[in-house]
């Protein structure tokens, strides 16, 4: 850190947003612990914005490594980190962005056996590209009364909504074949049939969703503004002049 900044602290980083929130609201955010599952296109920007807004603690999870195809959109990727675990790289970049945010990095694929990593979190944010893992995470969040923020993209389109124990569930809202069923081999096979390969994506789209997810978490924790609770869903297509719309499914 340059000499002229030594002695500055958390509240100096947060100073520009203090005309929008009260100190008590920002303190709640400073004391909160949230999880972001996925450190790629959506997750990298979500994590960055949470840290820049002053989140107290992050648990980030991703078992993947950066490669060349990530450079078109993933904010935490760069040539010098190719082949390195996304979660580890992201943790170090957040340390350099906001050293007051505590980060725990998990280099594992999240499933039924390790989802307990997130039991003490105030919110779980979905930055996944895997439907089966989304179902596991959404069920766990609902069972443990943890708000679950969902974001997804395809091409130039994005969607976002927030689930709690008092809203429709993720599986219910999107009419998934796993609804009400045990996640056995047969159900997994039904879910896998919905996957249509690797979707196309252009750089700004996942980063916009990441920013929006981070701000939904900020609203939930601080009490600021209106949260996009299911069955409402925020949709956009960057190719449309009427891009951002809130729909109700």
N, C-alpha and C positions, 0 to 999 in steps of 0.2 A: 504494500500500500504506500503511495507517495506520502512523504513526510507531512505535507500540508493537510492531509486528511486524517492523520492520527489523532485520536481523541474524539472523533465523530462516532456516532452510534446509530442504533436502530431508528430512532425518531428523526434523525437527519435524513435517512433514506426515505422515510414515509412522509416527509414534510409537505410535498406537493399535493398529496391527496387529502390532507387534513382539513381542507375547506369543504370536503364532500362528506366526510364521516367525523363523528365525535371521537375524542380520545378513548372513551370507554368502548365504543364500537371497534376501533382499531386494536385496542388491547385484547378484545375477544379473539380477533384474528391472530394476533401475536401469540396467544396462548393455545391456539387450535392445532390439532394434529390431523392431517388428511393423507389419504393414499391415492396415488396415481398408478393405475395398472397399464403399463405400456409407456415406453420412452422414445417412441418414434415420431412420426409426423404430428399427430395430435398431442401426444404426451409431452414431447419436448417443449412445445409452446405453452401447454398447460402448466407444466412445472416451472418454466421460466417466469410466467406471469404471476403465479402464486408467490414465488420467492420475491419478485420485484414489488408486489403489493404488501409483503411483510408477513407471510405465513410463518408460524412458529416452528412447526415440525412437519416433515414430509417422509412418507415411506413410498419409495418408487420401485417398481418391479418390471423386469424385462429380461428374458433369457437369450435375446438375440444380440448379434454384433453388427456394427456399422459396416456397410459396403457401399460401392460406388452408386448404386441405384437410389440410395437414400439422399444423396446430395441435392436433388431437385426440390426437396421440401422439408427435410428434417432439421430443425433449427440447431440441434446439438451436434450434428454431423459436420465433419471437415476432413480434409485429406489426411491430416496427421492422426486421426483417431480410427481409421479404417481397420477392421479386424479386432477392435476392442469392444468390450461389453458396453452396450448402450447405457445401462444403469450406472456403471462405474464412471463413465465419461460424464454423464449428466450430473452426478453427484459432485464431481470436481468442478464443473462449470458453475454450478450453483454456489459452491464455496467461494468462487471468485466474484460472483454476482452479489450475493447477500450472505455474508458470513454469520449472520444472526439466525439464519434458518438451519435447523438441524435436519440432516438428511440421512436416512438409512436406505442403502441400495441392496436390492435382492436380485441376483442373477439366476432366477429360476422361472420355469413355466408354472403359472398358477393353476392349481386344480383343487379337487376336494381334499387332498392330503395336506396342503399348506395354506389354505385360505385363512386359517386362524392368525396369520401374520397381521391381519387388519382388524382384529377384534377390538382394539382400543381407539380406533380412528373415529373422528367426528363426521367425516364424509368419505365416501369412496368415489373416485372419478374414473370413468371408463375411457381409456384411450387405446382400445383393443381393435384388432382386426380378425378376431376369432369368436364366432358365434357361441360355441360350446362354453368357452371361458366366460363370456358375458352372462350366460345363463347361471353358471355356478356363482359368479360374483353377485349378480342381482338377487339370487335366492338367499345367499348368505347375508347380504345387506338388509334385506327385508326381515329375515328371521331375527336379526340382531338390532333392529330399529336404527339402522344407519342410513342416512340419505345416500342415494346412488344417482350420480349424474352421468347420463348417457350421451355420448356424441359419436357420430359416424359420418362417413363421407363416401362419395362415389363420383369420380370424374370432377365435374365442376359443382357438384351438389353436396350439401351438408345438412345434418339434422341434429337437434339437441332437445333433451327433455330431462326432467328430474323426477325420480321415483322415491316415495317414502312408504311406510307401512299403511298410510292412509290413502294412497292413490292406487290406481290400477298397477298391476305388476308389469315388469318388462315383457314377460311372455304373454300376458293377457293383452297388452296394448298392441303388440305386433302379431297376435294370433299365431304363435309358434306351436309346432306339433308336440313340443315337450310339456306344454301346459298341463299341470296336474299329474304328471307322470314321474316315475322314478327314472333317474338318469342311468339306465342300464344300456347294454350294447345295442338293443333294438332302438331305443330312443336316440342314442348317439348316431346311429345310422340314418334315422329320419332327419336329424339336424344336419348331418353332413351333406345330404342331398340338396340343401338350400344354398350351399356354397357354390359360387360360380367362378372359381379361379381368382387370380390376383386382379383386383379392380384397377382401372386406370386412375391416375390422380395428378393434379397439377398443383404446384407449390403453394399458392395462397390458401387453398381450401382447407387443408388440415390445420394450418396455423390460425385461421379465423375460428374454426371450431375449438381449438385449444384455448384461445383467448376467451371465447364465450363460456366454455366450461369453467375456467378459472374464475370468471366473474360471477357465475351462478353460485360457486362455492363462497365467494366473498359476500354475496347477498344473503345466503343462508346463514352464515356465521355472524355477520354484523347486524342483520335485520334491515338492511338497506334495500329499498325498492321492492319489486314484485318478482317472485321466483317463477320459472316456467315449469310448473308442476304438471305431470301427466294427468289427464289425457291431452293437455295442450302440448304442442311440439313446434319448435322453431325450425322452419325449413328455409333454405335458400339455394338458388342456382346463380352462380356468378355470370352466366351468359344471359340472364334475364334482366330487363330494366326494372322489373318489379321483383327484386331479388328476395328480400327478407319478408317472410310471412309467418304468423303464428296460426296454426291450424289446430283443430280439435278432432282426435281420432275416436 
